[in-house]
Amino acid sequence: MLRWFRFSVALLSLVALGCVTSNDNATADDIATANEEGWVSLFDGESLNGWKKAMENEESWQVKDGDLVCKGPRCHLFYVGEEAPWKNFHFKAEVMTLPGSNSGIYFHTRYQKTGWPTVGHESQVNNSHTDPVRTGSLYAVELNKVAPAKDNQWFIQEVIVQGKHVLVKVDGRTIIDYTEPADQQPGDSFERVLNEGTFAFQAHDPDSEVHFRNVEVKRLP
C-alpha cells in the first residue's frame, strides 16, 4: 500500500509538471525516466575536456582507468565547459577516498590560478584525514565530524542548491541541511555566499589520493 501511495504521488507530480498527461498509463519506468531527464555529464571518463587545472602542481590531476584522480600537492581542477555557470542545481559524483586522504567539491566558485579557492562553498571529502572535518561538511560553515563513508569504497556524494538552501547527501543520507542567513555577507578572505558559479575538485596534499567518476549535474528552477 505504501509503495502504491508513493507511486501515485510521483505520478500526480509529473502530471502537474506536464511530464505525462492524465490519460497516460504511466509506469514506474516512465517515472524513473522522467526523473533522470536533464542530467549533464561533466566528465567523459577519458580526458579533462571541459576542465582546467590551476597553475600550480598540475601533475596532481590525472585521468586513470576511467577515473578522475587527484594525488599530490595542492591543485584545484575547475569545470570551464559551456554549461557553466550554475545557480540552482543537483550535483552528484561517485567518490572513493584512500586512507588518510582529503579533498573537496567546490560549487558556486570560479577559476583561480593558485591558492585555495576564495569564492564559493566547499563540500568536504575526507573520511580519515587528520583534519576532523568529515565528508559532506560545508567547510567552515556547517560541519560534520563523523565519517559517513569508508575509505577504499565508492560512495555517492550529492549537493543540491535551491535559492539559499543547501542539501549535502552521501549515499542518499542527508549530512547537511543548511539555509544561508538573509544577512550573510562575504568575508574578508573567503566569499562563502550562495550566488552562482562553477564546480571544482581539490587536490589537497601529497599524501592524499581521491578518485571521482560519473560526475553529473542537473539544473533546477
N, C-alpha and C positions, 0 to 999 in steps of 0.2 A: 504493500500500500504506500509506504513512504517513497519507494523508488518511483512509483507511478505519479505521485504528487509532485516530485521534483521534475520529472519529465514534463508534466503538464505546465508547471510554472515556466520552465525553459521554453516550451512551445509558445505559450502566450507572450513571452518576452520577444520572441522572434517575430511573431505576428505584428506586435506593436512597432517593431523596428522595420517592418517591411521585408524581412528576410524570407518569410514564407507568407502565403495568404491563408485565410481561414478555411479555404476549400482544399488546401493541400493535405495530403495524407503523409505528413512528415514523420520520418522515423528517427530513432536515436542517432543513426549515422548521419542523417541530414543535419541535425542539430550540431553534432560534433564538427561537421564540415563547416557550417556557418560560423561556429566559434573560432575556427582556425583561420578564417579569412583575414587578410590584412597584415599578416606577418611578413617581415622583410628579413632576409638573411644578411648579416653583416660580415660574415667570414666564410670564404669559399672552401676552406679546408686544404687549399693548395698553395696559397700565396698571401701576401699582405696587400693585395689590391683593395683600395679604399681606406687604407690605414697609413699613418705617418708617424715615424719614430721621433721622439725628442732628440735633440742634437747633443746627447751625452750617452756614452756606453751603449751604443746602438747594437752591439753584439749580444746584448741581454735578451733580445727578442728574436725568435726563430719559429718557423713552421716545421714541425716534425711529425711524420706519420699521421697527418690529418689534424693535428692539434696545434693550437697557438700556445707557444711555450715561453714563459719568462724564466730566465735563470742568469743571475749576475747582478752587478751593481745597478743603482737607481737609473731607470729609464722608463718613461711613460709612452704608451702607444695610443695615439688618438685616431678616432674614426673621422675621416675627412671626405667621405663619399657624398654623392649628390643628394642623398636623402636628408642629410642634416640641415638645419637643427631640429631638435625635438623639444616640445614643451610638456604636453601630456602624453604619456606613453606607458606601455607594458614591455619591459625588457626581461629577457631570460637567457641564461647560458648554463651549459654544463661545466662544472669546475672540479678539478682534482688538485689537492694540496699534497705536497710531500712533507714528511715530518719536519717541524721547525720552520715552516715557510710562512711568508707574509706577502700579501698582495692587496689589490683593491680594484673595485669597479667604480669609476667616476661617471657622474651624469651632470647635465647642465653645465658642462665645462667647456673650455676652448683650448685650442692648440697653444702650447707653451714650449719654448726651445729647451729650457733647462729648469731644474728645481722641482719641488713639489707643486702640483697644480694649485693655484691660488683662487680659482673660480670654480664654483660648483660644489657638489657633495661627493663624498667617498663612501661607498658601501664596502665595508671591510671584508677581506678574505683572509682568514687566519684561524686555524684550528689548534695550533700547538706552538706557535712562536712565543718568544719571551714577552712580547707585548701582550698584556692581558685583555686587550680589546678584541673580541672574537668576531667570527664570521657573522655578517648580517648587520653589524652596527653601522649607524650613520656616524662616521668618525667625528669626534669632538662635539657631537650634538646629542645623540641618543645611543647609549652604549648597551651592548650585550656582553656579559662576562662568561657565558657558558657556551662552549663549542657545540653547534647544532649538527655538525657532520664530523666524519672521521677522515684522517689522512689516508692517502692511497686508495680512496674510493671516490667515484664520481658522485656529485650531488648537483642539484639544480638550484641556482640562485636567481631570484626574480626581484626586480624593482618596478613598482607601479606608482606613477605620479599622476595625480589629477588635481590641478589647482595648487593649493597649499598642503595637500595631503600626500604622504609617502607611506607605502607599504613595502616592506622587505620580507621576502619569504625564502625559506630553504626547504627543499623537498616538500613543498606545499604547506609548511607550517609557518605561520606569521611570527617573525622575530622582532620586527619593529613596526609600530603603528604610530606615525608621527604627523602632527599638524603644526605647521610653522605659525608662530605668533603673528598677529596682524602688524605689529610694530617692529618686526625683525629688521635689523639694519646690517649692512656689510661691516665686517670687522676691519681692523687696520691692516692685517696681514692676509686674511683669507675671507673671500666673499662667499660665505656659506649661506646663500639666499636662493630660494627657488625662483627660477626665471625661465630660461631656455638655453639650449646648447647641445653639445655632442657628448659622446661617450669616450672613455679612456680606460685602459688597463695599466696596472702598475707593476713594474719590476722593482722590488724594494731593496734587496741587499744580496751580496754574493752567495749567501748560504740558503737562499730561498728559491725553490722551483715550484711553479704552479702551471697547470695546464687548463686551457679553455677550448671548448668546441661547441658546435650548434648554437652560435650566438645569433639571437633573433630579437627583433623589436616590432611592436605594433603601435601605430599612432592612435591615440584616443581623443575623443572630442574635448 
